[in-house]
Amino acid sequence: MSSKDWPLWEVFIRSKQGLSHKHVGSLRAADAQMAIDNARDVYTRRSEGISIWVIESKLVTASDPDESAEFFEPAESKIYRHPTFYNVPDGISHM
Amino acid sequence: MTTQEAFYNYLVRLGDDSLILGQRLSEWCGHGPILEEDIALTNIALDLIGQTNNIYELAVSIENKGSNVDQLAFLRLEKEYTNVLLVEQPNVDFGYTIIRQFFFDVYRKLVFEALCNSSDERLAGIAEKSLKETKYHLKHSSEWVIRLGDGTEESHRRVQEAVNTLWKFTKELFFQDEVDQKVIELGLGIDTSLFIESWNQNVTNVFTQATLTIPSNSWQHEGGRKGTHTEHFGYLLSEMQYMQRAYPNMEW
């Protein structure tokens, strides 16, 4: 990236149905306001959202893919951490 | 001039402004300075053409001669278009495009705000829907005017040049004749002279932030509302009308 390029921003949209903002992609913009405007134009043209968050990509700290073995695999064998061993009483819906 | 004729002409003027500016903006499609702005400009172009469609639909129903929206948009002769000269001016560069858009957006927002109270409910409905779009267009163009005006030496020079060139087309936005008088009397249309002051104030506010100056040269151009256009208009029409002329009555 040359110094003339605008910084990269990550875009999060909350849809009408969704409670939380979801990552939808990224874009370039000179400042935060432009990033919001661009996100509106690029990512909500088809009524995808009612709220937008943007954050400069460089501010995101990501887990290291090289560490994924020690990071994530140990959880795979611990199925007892899923709440699947409970009996759901009669009359309880939406579980 | 009957009320019906006046209202029809009034609507055609309103629709012609957004059709021609929409056509101009659509020329940016695939040529925007960045992908995000390319989409922004073409979104605005589509909004404007959508507004035109609604306004023309109402116009042809008022005229009641069995013509349709496509005929109105694509099959008139140059002299029969009554848009203001500002909107037909060429894109030149992004700075010109933004200044042209900004002058128009400030005006158009004031127009739609007032037209929400039109005595014709259909027009009031179109105004209300279009106002939301126009507010966004104005936000977009205002931010760019400030960003470019108060940006680099080059961006400032270029937008100031655009202001100097396009300023002479701004007074025509407030052109009024017997068409306007008739629709104003009946509450169908609006008296734009009431908000010249607001327009100037809004433009000045943004220009102050953008460190741009309004040229002192007071000479102003007009003629669009009577069908007398600038030299650029014929070229725009030949491109815009090509499909309908090559394939008469074609539909998408």
Interface residues (C-beta under 8 A of the other chain):
Chain A: W6 L27 R28 A29 A30 Q33 M34 D37 N38 R40 D41 V42 R45
Chain B: I34 L35 E36 E37 I39 A40 N43 Y136 K139 H140 E143 R147
